Structure formats: structure tokens, C-alpha cells
Amino acid sequence: MKPLINQNFIRGLLNAPILLLVLMSSCGDDDNESPAVTSVTITSMVPQSPANLVFYQTAAENDRVTITYNYNIVPADGGRIWVQPYTNGSLSDDYLYSQSSVYQGSGNRTVIISIDQGSNTEVNVDQLRVIITDPDQTMDLFEDFIDVDYTFTN
């Protein structure tokens, strides 16, 4: 006696959900386009880490780290971008860094970080905090920590 349902028909039915998942996962507007995200990518740091620098002086060249980065800010109202020096998990003592206007869309920017002498004899900056906030500074849109080794002294 022959079965009422063909075995190949049953196998086809069992494989149909897998085929459907494969087809659905490959659908999209453009596979080469990823969704836009708010981000910062550092493209250069001068001097490169590790480096020994002097405390901030207005006319000195070896008293700061100059950082260039590319940014992409998705919210239409833009965001503020900072690169801040950190020591042992906290903002470095007597830190200095470039202020931020409100930036929109994509672009690039060059900023500095440095350390003012204050009461210090030496400050080791071991991380840079890169942060984007909304224009009112009420919400973080992006944050990253980058390991570095900059020592500021007299």
C-alpha cells in the first residue's frame, strides 16, 4: 500500500520555514549601508602616546596633546563633543580641554587637552574620555574611553 502523502512533500514542508528565514534575513534596502550612529573616531593624536609633556603654558608646543577626530551626530538638533583627560578613572586634576559648540551631522575637528600645574608635581593621563551629549548636556549620546600614557611635569 502506498502512503497517502509523498515523503518529498513532507520534507519540503519542513524545510519551508528555514527557506523563509533565509529569504527574510537577506532582504533590505541596501546590504552595504549600515544605520547611521552617533560616534567619534580619533584620527590622530600628537604627540603619540606614550609621551612626556610639560604643564600647560600658553606659547609652548610640548605642553598639550592635539587630537583630531571625525564625528557623526544623528539627532537633528546636534550635540556637543568633548575629549577629556582622565587619571585613575576620574577627570585629571587641573585638566584643560577644548570647549564645544553644538555640532550637527558629520565633520572633523581638532582639539587639545593639557594639564595646568596647580599644586601637582606630576600628572599621568591614562585615558581619554570621548563624549557626545545633547545640546543641553542632559543626555549622553556617545561615550568611549581610550587608553593613553601622557605624563605632565614641570
C-alpha positions as CSV (number, residue, x, y, z in Angstrom):
1,M,0.0,0.0,0.0
2,K,1.3,3.4,-1.0
3,P,1.4,6.3,1.6
4,L,-1.2,8.9,1.1
5,I,1.4,11.8,1.4
6,N,4.6,11.8,-0.6
7,Q,7.8,11.8,1.6
8,N,9.4,14.5,-0.5
9,F,6.3,16.7,0.0
10,I,6.7,16.4,3.8
11,R,10.5,17.2,3.6
12,G,9.6,20.3,1.6
13,L,7.1,21.5,4.2
14,L,9.6,21.0,7.0
15,N,12.3,23.0,5.1
16,A,9.9,25.9,4.1
17,P,10.4,27.8,7.4
18,I,14.2,27.7,7.1
19,L,14.0,28.9,3.5
20,L,11.6,31.7,4.6
21,L,14.0,32.8,7.3
22,V,17.0,32.9,4.9
23,L,15.0,34.9,2.4
24,M,13.8,37.4,5.1
25,S,17.2,37.9,6.6
26,S,18.7,38.8,3.2
27,C,16.0,41.4,2.4
28,G,16.8,45.1,2.9
29,D,17.1,48.4,1.1
30,D,20.9,48.1,0.7
31,D,23.1,45.5,2.3
32,N,26.1,47.8,2.1
33,E,24.5,50.5,4.1
34,S,24.6,50.4,7.9
35,P,22.3,52.6,10.0
36,A,23.8,55.9,11.0
37,V,25.0,56.1,14.5
38,T,26.3,58.9,16.7
39,S,30.1,58.4,17.0
40,V,33.6,59.8,17.2
41,T,36.6,58.3,15.6
42,I,40.0,59.7,16.6
43,T,42.2,60.0,13.5
44,S,45.4,61.4,15.1
45,M,47.0,62.3,18.5
46,V,50.1,64.5,18.5
47,P,52.3,63.6,20.2
48,Q,51.5,59.9,20.1
49,S,51.2,58.0,23.4
50,P,53.3,57.4,25.4
51,A,54.8,60.9,25.8
52,N,56.3,63.2,28.4
53,L,54.9,66.8,28.4
54,V,55.3,69.9,30.5
55,F,52.4,71.6,32.3
56,Y,50.3,74.0,30.2
57,Q,52.0,77.2,29.0
58,T,50.3,79.5,26.5
59,A,53.1,79.6,23.9
60,A,54.7,76.1,24.5
61,E,54.4,73.3,21.9
62,N,55.2,70.4,24.2
63,D,52.5,71.2,26.7
64,R,49.4,69.7,25.1
65,V,48.1,66.8,23.1
66,T,46.4,67.8,19.9
67,I,43.6,65.4,18.9
68,T,41.9,65.3,15.5
69,Y,38.7,63.3,15.1
70,N,35.8,62.6,12.8
71,Y,32.3,62.8,14.2
72,N,28.8,61.8,13.1
73,I,25.8,63.1,15.1
74,V,22.5,61.6,14.2
75,P,19.9,63.7,16.2
76,A,18.9,66.7,14.1
77,D,19.4,69.2,17.0
78,G,23.1,68.1,17.1
79,G,25.4,67.5,20.1
80,R,28.4,68.8,22.0
81,I,31.7,66.8,21.8
82,W,34.5,66.7,24.3
83,V,37.7,64.9,24.7
84,Q,38.7,64.9,28.4
85,P,41.9,63.7,30.2
86,Y,41.4,61.0,32.9
87,T,43.7,59.7,35.6
88,N,42.8,56.5,37.5
89,G,39.2,56.6,36.4
90,S,38.4,60.3,37.2
91,L,38.9,63.6,35.4
92,S,42.6,64.5,35.8
93,D,43.5,67.2,38.4
94,D,43.8,70.7,36.9
95,Y,42.7,69.5,33.5
96,L,42.3,71.7,30.4
97,Y,40.4,70.8,27.3
98,S,38.7,72.4,24.3
99,Q,35.2,73.8,24.7
100,S,32.4,72.6,22.4
101,S,29.8,74.3,20.3
102,V,26.8,72.4,19.0
103,Y,27.8,70.3,16.0
104,Q,25.4,68.7,13.6
105,G,25.8,65.9,11.0
106,S,29.3,64.7,10.1
107,G,32.6,66.5,10.1
108,N,36.0,66.7,11.7
109,R,37.6,68.8,14.4
110,T,40.9,69.3,16.1
111,V,41.0,69.9,19.9
112,I,43.6,69.9,22.7
113,I,43.9,68.5,26.2
114,S,46.5,69.6,28.7
115,I,47.2,69.8,32.5
116,D,47.7,73.1,34.4
117,Q,50.3,72.7,37.1
118,G,48.1,73.7,40.1
119,S,49.6,72.0,43.1
120,N,50.9,69.0,41.2
121,T,54.4,67.9,40.6
122,E,53.3,65.2,38.0
123,V,50.0,64.1,36.5
124,N,49.7,60.9,34.4
125,V,46.8,60.9,32.0
126,D,46.0,57.2,31.4
127,Q,42.7,57.6,29.5
128,L,40.9,60.0,27.2
129,R,37.1,60.2,27.6
130,V,35.4,61.0,24.4
131,I,31.8,62.0,24.9
132,I,28.9,63.5,22.9
133,T,26.0,65.0,24.7
134,D,22.8,66.5,23.5
135,P,23.0,70.4,23.1
136,D,21.6,70.9,26.7
137,Q,24.1,68.4,28.2
138,T,21.2,66.4,29.8
139,M,21.8,63.1,27.9
140,D,24.9,61.3,26.7
141,L,24.7,60.2,23.1
142,F,28.1,58.6,22.9
143,E,30.9,57.7,25.3
144,D,34.2,55.9,24.8
145,F,37.4,55.7,26.8
146,I,40.8,55.4,25.1
147,D,43.9,54.2,26.9
148,V,46.9,56.5,26.7
149,D,50.0,57.3,28.6
150,Y,50.8,61.1,28.8
151,T,52.9,62.4,31.8
152,F,52.8,66.1,32.5
153,T,55.5,67.6,34.7
154,N,57.5,70.9,35.3
